[in-house]
Amino acid sequence: MRVELPSGKPAPLRVLASKTASAREAFTAARYNDLGSSLPGLLSAAEAARDAAAGQARGQANAILARAYVLASELAAKQHSDAAWVAADRALAAARASGMPIPVGEAARVLAITMRRSGNCSSAVRFLTTESDVLDPAEERTGAVRTTLLLTAAYSAGAGSDRATALALLDEADETVERRPHAPGGLFTVDATKTMAAVYRIGVLNTLGTPDEGVEIARGLNIDLMATPERRARAWTDMARMWHALGDGQEAFAALRRVEQEAAQESGGLRCGR
């Protein structure tokens, strides 16, 4: 699938970095219409800046471009658009060209989501575990990214009905979160926290067809601790799926109301990407 961008002129890297941070804020605040309006211009300017740069500046430009394409893939996944795959592929190419492990990890995660959504669950798991193996778990930032890859791999394994692998990956992610309970923020969409890991476990149990195993976890979960409206809406979506599968329409409806309160522009509700 081709994704055409408007022609753009290179902008200073500090300007592009600021605009990319603003775009991320729009995504995490679930202002998807605002993000959709700003992304084409941001991507074209970032590509122009990358093409005009050399040396260290080119690496920095590629990192910014990768992050912008990660956001484009995240948004396309929300909209159930095939453009998510193209954007994720471009994100990973730019991230690898940057030579920076954190953008590579962020891009790998969104590409794996597109793989899982297309039915290639086992391939997504293999890809994510391979990428996580090259990240240093002892270093704070790369260790946090590694945890997010493990969580996404667990969800992919669950979607592929591989219970043993899914639970093993969740346990590994839990261990890393326990060692680093206050992981730094700023990662795309998913932060490595105990609350995030618990929400993922509930989502995995839903996909495995055993939502009853998530009830006790849900009872002790404080979704308000999650940092962004987008993630809180995602968590309440998992709660709604769990209660619906268990036949509790009242709890499911209450959870869906929370989704609407947190993120009115959240599209697709029960089918959002991870």
Phi, psi and omega in degrees: 000131180271140175237109183270135178247152175294153177294143183223161176253145180297143178241157177303145184299324180295326178290316179296320178298319179294318180292325177292321176297321178294322178295320177297319178300321178297319180293311184291337175273002180063033173264071189290329178295317177298317180296316180299327179286326186270336188297315182303315179294320179296315181296317181293321178293321180292321177295319179296320179294319178298316182294332182270350187267165177215159175063220182298324180297326179292321176298318178295320179295322178295323178296317178296316180298319179300316182293323177295320178289329173301314178297321179297321179291318178301315181294317179297324177296321177300325183269004180057041182258142176295346178296343179301320181294314180299313182296320180294320179297317178292325178298315182292322178298315179293321180297315179297322179293334179288334182075014184252127187293328184291311174302325178298315179297318179298317181290323179298322181297314182288329176294321178296326177298318178294324177296314180296318181294336178272002178099359181267062187294314182295324177295321178298318179297313180299317181298313183293318180293324176297315180293324181291330182295336182270356179265136183284113181290342181277339180273134192302308185289311181292328177296322178293318177298319179302319179298318180296326177292321178296319179295316179293323177295321179297317179295321178295320178295320177298318179297334177267012177064026178261084187297315184300314180293317181300313182290324178296319179292322176297317180297320179295319177296319178300319180298318180290325177292322178298323179286337184223071187290344182239059182296147182295148177276188176096355177284158182287117171069307188250126174252151183273084180231164178298319180296316179298317180297322179294319178297318178298321180298318177298316179298319179295316179297325174299312183293332179281354179082020179234058183297336180299332180288346180266351186298314181297321177297316182297323181298327182262012186262134175249094184295335179297344178286343181289144196284334189230151176303321181299316180287324177296320177297320178297319180294317178294330174297318177296321177298317180298317178298317181298309183293324177297316180296332180272000177081016179261087184295327182294313179293322179297317180295319179298321179293320178295326175297323178292324175302312181297321180293322182283322189209087183297334181269005179298122183255145172082352175041264190286357184243015183297151179282166178244000000 
